[in-house]
């Protein structure tokens, strides 16, 4: 049994009966179960949420993603939340929902599912034709596209920083080699006197410059 891509490792998930009866039952994330009960099976045990007693009916399988937040969740029936928890916390907001997670059967039906969800929410919110939505529908493809754009911009920024660093480093090495050539004019003249060619001297200084650049890269 699974929900929202979670697999129930122990016990069961919230049923239609639990929702209809407004049962005070809870399904724990793996880290919550481990923190409260250690290695003991928490199924059938009781916990308190905001001072109210709930019976544990299941434990979700560990996912270990999202900085561990996903394993720290506790699920209760929405009807129970409204009558026991939201009444004390929501105040004037009433029976409000901040987010609804929906999963399409396949990626092929993603667009039609998004349109159907939009139509249902507009009807529930009493939004007339021509009026703007007071909600937002996001699908994972659009989120992935936005993340790809952000990553692309980040790569360009990093490439720019790397290019500037290489340019500055190259200018520094060039200045060092110019000073080195100026200070070693006598050495260059001596080498030419004993038969060294212009090419040999050029290769020597290029090797020295490459060695300096490599040492700077390693350090």
Secondary structure by P-SEA (a helix, b strand, c coil): cccccccccccccccaaaaaaccccccccaaaaaaaccccccccbbbbcccbbbbbcccccccccccccccccccccaaaaaacccccccccccccccbbbbbcccccaaaaaaaaaaaaaaaaacccccccccbbbbcaaaaaaaaaaaaaaaaaaaaaaaaaaaaaaaaaaaaaaaaaaaaaaaaaaaaaaacccaaaaaaaaaaaaaaaaaaaaac
